[in-house]
Amino acid sequence: MSLSAREPARPRVVVVGGGFAGLQVVRKLRDAAVDVTLVDRQNFHLFQPLVYQVATGALSAAEIAAPLRAVLKRQGNVRVLLAEVSDFDLERRQVVLDHLPNGARGERLEYDTLVVAGGSRYSYFGHDDWRERAPELKSLAGALDIRNRILTAFEAAEVEPDEERRQNWLTFVVVGGGPTGVEMAGQIAELAREALRRDFRQVDTRSARVLLVETADRILTGFPPSLSHKAERALEKLGVTPLVGHTVVDVGSASVAIRSASDEVEDVGAHTVIWAAGVAASPLAAALASAGGLQVDRAGRLTVTANLTLPDHPEVFAIGDMVRIAQSDGTIVTLPGVAPVAMQEGRYVARVIRNRLSDRATKDFRYVDKGNLATIGRSKAVADVKGIRLAGFPAWVTWLVVHLFYLIGFQNRLLVVTRWIFSFLTHGRGARIISQSK
């Protein structure tokens, strides 16, 4: 059975994934002479840069997620399908869909142009058994799970009579010193030292330990060393202990084994571990590679041409965190897995599709690096924007403005800025609900 029209009047564009890359493709094809179908296994677009604030109670889930149908309701050439892509048939130009809302499986969706933007997930470096004990901060479900674990840890410490076991509940380990890990560690420290300090009677939440474990010799390796060091000092002032040059070698139910640069292994008692290290491509990359007779790299990424298409399949685009790009000179470039990269690739693909309709050529894709931003805590951030390096309050204001600008939906922007103002003035966090028992 096929979900496609038998005699399409206009070229059919199928976009897989409603993240930053996929959504840009769809929105930039507004008023184009094509019929677009957006397929996603969830019915909302998630603003991933703010997921950590859901995990620490600063924002609620609905404030950083926008229903895809609501976002695209005024775009008449688009339909949205809630389904999971299980396979690709490149010869027949069909996408195989499973887990549709009506229970159907094996449905086939035909296309003239296919865009796959499957995104990525964190890599556990061959230790997938750690995933249950150290959830990743990539999805909304993961953020809510982490929020439950963090808040439950403080509740457990409140009723724990043994001092050592209480400290284990109050020890939080964040694995990965990139922007997400740094932001998460800073938020947990602020939560413990400001938002919760008057809420408990038997335990002093300010005694919480937050460890940030990073294998490299500094945190925020994508930033200039000077900003990395400023961020590290800011974290230390918040009460975070950065462990650079350290590696997590095991994650247990109540402890984490951490190896130092001198190969000494320490077992740290901790019930709450948050994973924000390494990147692995979406399984869709491997499925697409298999369909096209291609290979993926160690991180599961698919190699595409300089115009972001599959070799020998110019009608198939692959974009976002799940690809690396073979330049025209033969060099292979792996761009950072950040929203600006995905958005620029999405806009480029939409431009290529439009140009093909009028038989116009398009130059190869070139990424324009506009800089990096990372927030550390209240009024603290670092920014490297086109050679301008900022730290402290100016960087924090820059971070606020940029994130509000790219957040989808006026209502969400209004709610988020209201939350931020309230939190700034009161040091409070309103979204501190434990939604399920552990």
C-alpha angles and dihedrals in degrees: 000000000000129000091203130096112260095225109028114202094201136028111285118228118191117195118193113203131031097217127113095294099042095044091052090054092051096045094046090054090063109137091006116136093252137095111234128202117191115201122194134156090224127049098228143064110238121212095218099187089071099042091103089061089059088050091056099041098252093117135019122240096251092056094067099035127073123192108247093222091054092048092051102032094111094048102091097189093061134082125183125220123196103214144112120250110228103171148355129230103197095177093056092033094236136137117214114222129199136178097034115177092255091055095256120147135188095031115160124221117195124215143180092199124024126198118188116194103165099156124206145270134214119279121231090197095241095320101102088154086074091063094085093049096040109036119202125241099228106097137046091245089052092050092051091047091051091047090053091050095048095048092042090053091059090047090051091050090053092061100033111107096189112086097212094048090046090055090050089057089050094051116096123188120199114191115209130042099217123113094283094049093045093048092046094049092049092049094050090051092051091046091054098041101039119011098042104030095099097036099076130061107192102037132052104224089196088074090068116126120220116191121191110198119200126171094206123077092256141020122252094028090180089066129071112275092248092060091044090056092047090051091050092052091047090052091050090053088055090053099259118138110215111207103196118182089029129120132201108233100174139013118204132180092264106011144043125215111219123188119207127214088265090058094250112143120213125190108220117197107232135142096192121064124167121197120216102146133111128001131244123185123245114272085245088077091061092045091051092045091051091050091051097042092247137131133238127218126243091279091052094253122151120225114232132184125262090271091052096252131126115261109264090007109081090168092063121076125188119191145163130038093339097070145059122203129238106212122217090256091058098256118130118224125197110198122205116271096244133127097253091059093050093046094049091049091049093051090047093053091050089052091051091051091050092047092051090057089063096034093249122148123236126211120240118278117270122184117223109209108217094179142262134282132190130171121213103183145305107352090346127112143125127230134186106186117170093325094317109120119201134176135180124012099353090053090047092053089048090051091050094050095046094049094046090050094054097040110112118243134022092243092055091048091052093047094047096048089048090052092048093050091048092048092047093052099040104026085230135135118209102189098071101130122140099217098188136020121248 
